[in-house]
Each structure stands twice: as C-alpha cells, then as structure tokens.
Amino acid sequence: MPLFKKVLYPTDFSELAEVSKNYVFKLKEAGAEEVVLLHVIHPLEFSLPQFDDPFALDVATIYAHIPEIEKEILKRHEQMMEEIEKELEERGFKVDKVLVVGDPKEEIVRVAEEKNVSVIVIGYHGKGLLERILEMGSTAKAVIRKAECPVLVVKKNLKGSEDGQD
C-alpha cells in the first residue's frame, strides 16, 4: 500500500502553488492515487470589493456591487479549480474538489482530517526578518503545527529553476 495514497493540495493559485503542484505530480510516482484539491476563499475577499480604485467610490456604490463581485470571485475561482482538476486527472489522479470560505489555516487542517488524507502538500513563501520577528501570518506554519498527518512543505524557489526542484 502506498505511503501517500491521498494527497491534500491546497492552492491559492499563486506561483508557489504551481511549484507545489509539481511535487503532487511526483507523488504519483510514489503511489498517490487521489488528490483533494482545496481552495479556501478568505472572507475578506467578500467584504472588500475589488475595484480598480475603491477609494474613489462612495460606500453606497461599493455595497451595491457586493453580490455581483461575490459571484464573479466564485466563478473565477471555480474556473481555476476546474483547470487544475483537469490537469490532475490527465496525470491519472482521482480528484475531489473542495471550495470553501474561511480561514485558510483552519480550513486546510479541517479538510485534511475530514477527508482522511495521507499528506498535505503546501507552499511556504518564507517571510523577511520583520515578519519572522512578529510571526505574521504563515499558513504553512499553522498547518504544520495543527495537522495530524505529514506535511510536505515546498519552499519558495530562490535558485531560479523552472520547476522549483533544484
């Protein structure tokens, strides 16, 4: 039986998440069969409408657009999830898509436990000195502390390779 049969791949659609996906692909060679593809939409994405210049709009105009913006955010995220799902399926994975709204730190751990995954593959951006001193928001660090399964941490590629696998 493969060590990492079911993989949780949380993505924020960043470049680092793309690099992390390459490690998910590599786990196929180690026997991984299924990927739980997770995207967590932070509630602030709904609370703060995304206009080119939100400060140029009055409050009534901003609030009048919230429902449409929420729909557009969801549609955009669902489309990106479908693209990743297709890519994973082409590599031979069974895919379980999960799109939730919440705190990414909490939701990644919750979904990992709920779906009984073997490993979480997550990117770590690595912060500068000030962020490290203040311990500002590392999702990866929180997941490492709270997850009950192994966590494969993919560091930000500093050497400049294409696939992050130097």
Helices and strands as residue ranges (DSSP letters): E 6-10, H 15-29, E 34-41, H 44-47, G 54-56, H 59-90, E 94-101, H 104-114, E 119-124, H 129-134, H 139-146, E 151-155
